[in-house]
Amino acid sequence: MSATPHQPTVTEREARQVAEAAREQDWRKPSFAKELFLGRFRLDLIHPHPMPAEDDVQRGEEFLAKLRDFCETKIDAARIEREAQIPDEVIDGLKDIGALGMKIDTKYGGLGLTQVYYNKALALVGSANPAIGALLSAHQSIGVPQPLKLFGTQEQKDVFLPRCARTDISAFLLTEPDVGSDPARLATSAVPDGDEYVLDGVKLWTTNGVVADLLVVMARVPKSEGHKGGITAFVVEAGSEGITVENRNAFMGLRGLENGVTRFHQVRVPAANRIGPEGAGLKIALTTLNTGRLSLPAMCVGAGKWCLKIAREWSAAREQWGKPVALHEAVGAKISFIAATTFALEAVVDLSSQMADENRNDIRIEAALAKLYGSEMGCLMADELVQIRGGRGFETAESLAARGERAVPAEQILRDLRINRIFEGSTEIMHLLIAREAVDAHLSVAGDLIDPDKSLSDKAKAGANAGVFYAKWLPKLVAGPGQLPRSYGEFNRHVDLSPHLRYVERNARKLARSTFYAMSRWQGRMETKQGFLGRIVDIGAELFAMSAACVRAEHLRLTGQHGREAYQLADAFCRQSRIRVDELFGRLWSNTDDLDRKVVKGVLAGTYEWLEQGVIDPSGEGPWIADATPGPSRKENVHRPIR
């Protein structure tokens, strides 16, 4: 598709350069997941399981009790689903108990919860209604509070954080009608004018945008004298003149979500509202997401817990052929999957969150893996619950209640969870993002070898550096503790988990060898092998989850919290995970990737158009992508701040 007149035209290489410039380039702290992809199983970085401070626990538990009471007495989930809107009084109630300020420091009027307890709160409120969880997450994880916490000036924090803690809802605006995961084509502009910027453009899928009071807006500042230019972040008052919320979008799930289309026309924003320097917008967004991504898997944990509860209760009550359906192996396997996966996913989220709180490890890969793994597994668990419930799983809660049965919203949770595979980086984008970080060490020493723009002298220097690195690194991938039968013996308790940790260690080295072989084989074409890279990342996600599950089981045993049962669940998860890992390794080299590419080219060329005959397309008329030409709005403003 050709670019519209206002749309920047960029090449594939230019787009990659923009994304690369936004990455955090340095690794100043250790990373368990990064080491795992390099074939080094650094169990010492996560075991013993890090522990929260006692005052953090007390403050967190007190708020969870208050939030639970609110969810049980004030939230009517069926009403939200029926009316497709969160009642204003519910949002006002959340403001009153401080839920808007869970992650905001107490000196600004927030609750100052840790990442661990913030995620527990999201899991709790998200189980009551996922749209409320999404509202609170978008407000605090990626909205105004988090980027200001990390990059804002003291004056900005003093002005905006007290508002965000108690009264003002915030939203994050990056996506545009023709710009998704390729920000190099960002079209919204911010033109300097004295001590102000003038914003023009259209933003799509603005979660909270319909009800927001404050916005974080990503816009392109043109390069000019005295202005570096580039994609830049701004805090914008949602009620500013020239801002129009043109549409409240409706989706297959999250029916209460206040997500819209927002148009900016000659919107004047004080330069004092710019977050960080010009050109730092994408780096701010990506850094914000390092911990912000943990909110989605946290809500997937809550969904898994609910799925397990319903599966247990229903499968014990429903009898077929003389016994409860849970005791039929085909159903029992699904229940075991839900139980084991919920345990492992909670282990991943809690471990990553505690490491984020301690700030002693770099968790950018761990958080991304948690988001990727949680969103995929959450959907699978919900799908299995629908299958366990049979026809009742496909029936709406309202219909079940109308004919006298328990109103179980199984089909709703399947619809609500589906967006998590797209929100805040689709699975496909997460694969590429994590893969880029996973091979960072290789590109650091050998990247110039495969860069066509580098000179022969640069390539020669890179070759020498790579030779030194690989001479030390490759021999360490041959053998390790995973081959010693008594390694990790402290995990041999009620159930022996040590074989699983030895498996992780061996396969971390195998993963690193596979990555090295692929880089040697494909060199500069490695980035086009998205199927291969996706499987590499999926293997890493499974190995990380297995590690977290074992560490959590031992932690629960030591603290006297269902240790025996935790070991059983960890063992079940690891055995299930190992089957998936073995399959993924097999598919690294035995797959249909090349054939798929040929078929895709044929589809796009119309070669198989005859296959589409015999159906009716019920789609309406209109362009595939809406026109986003800057200019005044011609639509009614549906913005409705909640006061």
Salt bridges, closest charged atoms under 4 A:
GLU12 OE2 - ARG16 NH1 3.28
GLU20 OE2 - ARG23 NH1 2.92
GLU20 OE2 - ARG436 NH2 2.56
ASP26 OD2 - ARG28 NH1 3.62
GLU35 OE1 - ARG40 NE 2.63
ASP44 OD2 - ARG42 NH2 2.81
ASP56 OD1 - ARG59 NH2 2.89
GLU72 OE2 - ARG68 NH1 3.48
GLU81 OE2 - ARG255 NE 3.83
GLU81 OE2 - ARG415 NH2 2.68
GLU83 OE1 - ARG79 NE 3.16
ASP88 OD1 - ARG640 NH1 3.08
GLU89 OE2 - ARG79 NH1 3.14
ASP168 OD2 - ARG163 NE 2.69
ASP168 OD1 - ARG643 NH2 2.72
GLU176 OE2 - LYS203 NZ 3.03
ASP178 OD2 - ARG185 NH2 3.02
ASP193 OD2 - ARG268 NH2 2.41
GLU196 OE1 - ARG268 NE 2.65
ASP200 OD1 - HIS265 ND1 3.55
ASP213 OD1 - ARG643 NH2 3.33
GLU237 OE2 - ARG163 NH1 2.84
GLU246 OE2 - ARG263 NE 2.78
GLU258 OE1 - ARG248 NE 2.66
GLU258 OE2 - ARG640 NH2 2.81
GLU278 OE2 - HIS227 ND1 2.70
GLU313 OE2 - LYS309 NZ 2.93
GLU313 OE2 - ARG312 NH2 3.74
GLU313 OE1 - ARG406 NH1 3.40
GLU346 OE2 - LYS305 NZ 3.20
GLU346 OE1 - ARG552 NH2 3.59
ASP350 OD2 - LYS120 NZ 3.48
ASP350 OD2 - ARG552 NH1 3.12
GLU358 OE1 - ARG360 NE 2.49
ASP362 OD2 - ARG364 NH2 2.74
GLU376 OE2 - ARG421 NE 2.91
GLU384 OE1 - LYS334 NZ 3.10
GLU395 OE1 - ARG403 NH2 2.83
GLU405 OE1 - ARG392 NE 2.72
GLU405 OE2 - ARG403 NH1 3.15
GLU411 OE1 - ARG415 NE 2.75
GLU437 OE1 - ARG23 NH2 2.89
GLU437 OE1 - ARG364 NH1 3.65
ASP440 OD1 - ARG23 NH2 3.31
ASP440 OD1 - ARG436 NH1 3.22
ASP451 OD1 - ARG13 NH2 3.29
ASP453 OD2 - ARG13 NH2 2.58
GLU490 OE2 - HIS47 NE2 3.95
GLU505 OE2 - ARG509 NE 2.91
GLU527 OE2 - ARG16 NH1 3.06
ASP538 OD1 - HIS431 NE2 2.79
GLU542 OE2 - ARG580 NE 2.65
GLU554 OE2 - ARG493 NH2 3.97
GLU554 OE2 - ARG557 NH2 2.75
ASP571 OD1 - HIS500 NE2 2.66
ASP571 OD1 - ARG575 NE 3.05
ASP593 OD1 - ARG535 NH2 2.79
ASP594 OD1 - ARG597 NH2 2.16
